[in-house]
Amino acid sequence: MWVNVGVLLFVLNFKSTCQYEVPQPDITVHKPRGFSVSIPHESGIEIFAFHGNINRKLVGLGAGEFSVDIRKQENGKWIFHDSSRKLKGGDVIYYWLFVIKDGLGYRLDDGRFVVEESHNSDEHKTASPSRQENPTCLEGILNVTKTLLEQQAYINALELANKQMRTYIEQQKDGRKFITFEVPSVEDKIEILQAARKKLATSAISIT
């Protein structure tokens, strides 16, 4: 079975819309207390959510001590602010992030940031966290691919049936001939007959 190049381009283009990954955040520890977590804004982002604990690992996708949805960007960034916790060197911020972009959800899991012994208000980047690929997007790619391949196979079958009919008719030299064949449904028969009439429109052969 051959696959139309246009089909492949469509699938690749569809997949490219699903390539957003929640970026590694910038974490700033403030004096005398508080911290902030931010990611850069990109077109289509609607919500940025921060979930985290101090010195206590999160259980799965638990809400955590901090659980806040940010619905508005600030100067090109999505920022979670906390001004209550006083952090010291060696403290660990465990977190996971969630972003809604273009109506789809994306996560960044297992975030971990260790406060430096002599921290200041400069920005610090976390170690690279693991990422959870968006299952909705991947499922969409698979469904689209499956549908397109099924349609392509159906088109190939119709073209083969039409070619066989045309070959048989062209081999008949005299008189009116009848051809009997079976198809899965009435719709298939109609499509084959329409295709045959179109191919034989300029010939002396007619289909009734």
Secondary structure, DSSP 8 states (H G I E B T S, - for coil): ----HHHHHHHHHHHHTT-------EEEE-SSS-EEEEEE--TTEEEEEEEEEESS---TT---SEEEEE-S-BTTEEEEEE-S----TT-EEEEEEEEEETTEEEEEEEEEEE--TT--SSEEE----EEE--HHHHHHHHHHHHHHHHHHHHHHHHHHHHHHHHHHHHH--SS--------SSHHHHHHHHHHHHHHTTTSS----
